[in-house]
C-alpha cells in the first residue's frame, strides 16, 4: 500500500472496528498517512440503554466520545 495519504477508519465498539484501527495504524507507520476516525453509532443498541427518548442523543454522544478517545490513544 504505497502512497496512502489519508485513511478513514469507521469505528464502533466492535472487535472488527478494533482490528480496522490496528490496520490503519500499521499503514500509517509505513506511509505517514493522516488517520481520520469516524464513530458509527449503533442506534438500536444505544436506544435500549436510553430510558427516555430525549436521552438517546446524549447516550450516542457519550458513547461515541468514549470510543473516539480510546481510538485516539492508539
C-alpha positions in Angstrom: 0.0 0.0 0.0 2.3 2.7 -1.3 1.4 6.4 -1.4 -1.5 6.2 1.0 -2.1 9.8 2.2 -5.3 9.5 4.2 -7.1 6.7 6.0 -10.7 6.8 7.1 -11.5 4.3 9.9 -15.1 3.9 10.8 -15.3 2.6 14.4 -17.9 1.4 16.9 -17.3 -0.7 19.9 -16.9 -4.0 17.9 -13.8 -6.2 17.6 -13.8 -5.7 13.8 -13.5 -2.0 14.3 -10.6 -2.5 16.7 -8.8 -4.6 14.0 -9.5 -2.0 11.4 -8.0 0.7 13.7 -4.9 -1.5 14.3 -4.5 -2.0 10.5 -4.8 1.8 9.9 -2.0 2.3 12.5 0.2 -0.1 10.6 -0.4 1.6 7.3 0.2 5.0 9.0 3.6 3.9 10.2 4.6 2.8 6.7 3.2 5.8 4.8 2.8 8.6 7.4 -0.8 8.9 6.3 -3.4 11.0 8.1 -5.7 8.8 10.1 -9.3 10.1 10.3 -11.6 8.3 12.8 -15.4 8.2 12.2 -17.6 7.0 15.0 -20.5 5.0 13.7 -23.4 4.8 16.2 -25.4 1.6 16.6 -28.7 3.3 17.3 -30.6 0.1 18.2 -28.0 -0.8 20.9 -27.9 2.7 22.3 -31.7 3.2 22.3 -32.1 0.2 24.5 -29.8 1.9 27.1 -31.7 5.2 27.0 -34.7 5.2 29.3 -36.3 8.3 27.7 -36.3 9.4 24.1 -34.7 12.7 25.0 -31.7 10.8 26.3 -30.9 8.9 23.1 -28.8 11.6 21.6 -27.0 12.2 24.9 -26.2 8.4 25.1 -25.0 8.4 21.5 -22.7 11.3 22.1 -21.3 9.9 25.3 -20.7 6.5 23.8 -19.1 8.0 20.7 -16.8 10.2 22.6 -15.5 7.3 24.7 -14.9 5.2 21.6 -13.2 8.1 19.8 -11.0 8.9 22.8 -9.9 5.2 23.0 -9.1 5.2 19.3 -7.1 8.4 19.5 -4.9 6.9 22.3 -3.9 4.1 19.9 
